[in-house]
Amino acid sequence: MSETRRKIMRVLDGETLSPPPIWLMRQAGRYLPEYRETRAKAGSFLDLCYSPEHAVEVTMQPIRRYGFDAAILFSDILVIPDAMKRNVRFTEGHGPEMDPIDEAGISRLAADGVIDYLKPVFETVRRLRTELPEETTLLGFCGAPWTVATYMIAGHGTPDQAPARLFAYQHPKAFERLLMLLADISAEYLVAQIDAGADAVQIFDSWAGVLGEKEFEAFAVKPIARIIARVKAQRPKARVIAFAKGAGYLLKTYRQKTDADAIGLDWSVPLEFAAELQKEGPVQGNLDPMRVVAGGRALEEGIDDIMMHLGGGPLIFNLGHGITPQADPENVRLLVKRVRRGGN
Ligand code: CP3
């Protein structure tokens, strides 16, 4: 299948494609009326994640509409704490909530049964591979240990993850145990997604940007390096995209230290710095999702700047973070069209 290798896989191996392949973080979501319809039918958000029938349907929706070069498994990073019996809930207008964990709770945590609990997710991946067009890359994913831990400690989302940062200083041993346990479970979870048919996987470290330099090394770099080493030891052909949102200058050594095949960039990464990072390997990103909401010149200029700075190297065109519910689906169509035309 060498001549028909999927475009995103080729970029992950260092090829420059013109135009670059494109997919969008959170491409299946509330900005699409058909998502809202399936979501209403499925019941709760977690029911949607654990129903292979509905999860396949919402994963396929943006592929049918826009023909993206990758589909991303529909699930959530918080299915791991859910499988660890942390009582995860998604209530309308509240964001995710779960039982907050303390030092004693961490000492009792175990990996037992977690992968088994997540079997519906692997069934979704298997069905997706048979339904997707041959040329579409199928991405699996998980949350980074740090980002997942921030929700486990606070019990909900917070603006700056102060509870997890404080806990890490006060209980370094317990915190280290939590991160390493999450890393080992995540590696096993990703291997199972790959075995079910995922071509590549992305690790989302959405809260990497609140960490100081030393903490970034210990809580973001180290666990991700551990996950990637484990995944690649077991599945040498697997490709991994690591997205550390807000990491800025610390991205300079992130690829080399984690062994990620591509690094995801948020929109605050200056394009000249992004081009420097691209000399070392593939990058993914980094359009501000608000440009997709704004549309018009803001959208066009954002696309053209990225294409100008990064289009000459290995690039997977994406947003710098997930698409938001207020985005107009028509703007997404214009975005895909413009990228495929190679910018203006
Ligand atoms: O990208 C995709 O289309 C795949 C699906 C996906 C979802 N969440 C679906 C979702 C992926 C890859 C995620 C990752 C995720 N989940 C992250 C990392 C990436 C990021 O956005 O920072 C994080 C931090 C979470 C945790 C999470 N899940 C939060 C904070 C929320 C609530 C915020 C919100 O947007 O409502 C969710 C819920 C969630 N996950 C929704 C979707 C489509 C919306 C819930 C709904 O439909 O009611």
Boltz pocket constraint, residues with backbone or C-beta under 6 A from the ligand:
constraints:
  - pocket:
      binder: B
      contacts: [[A, 24], [A, 25], [A, 26], [A, 27], [A, 28], [A, 29], [A, 30], [A, 39], [A, 45], [A, 72], [A, 73], [A, 74], [A, 75], [A, 76], [A, 77], [A, 78], [A, 90], [A, 95], [A, 96], [A, 141], [A, 143], [A, 147], [A, 157], [A, 204], [A, 206], [A, 322]]
      max_distance: 6.0
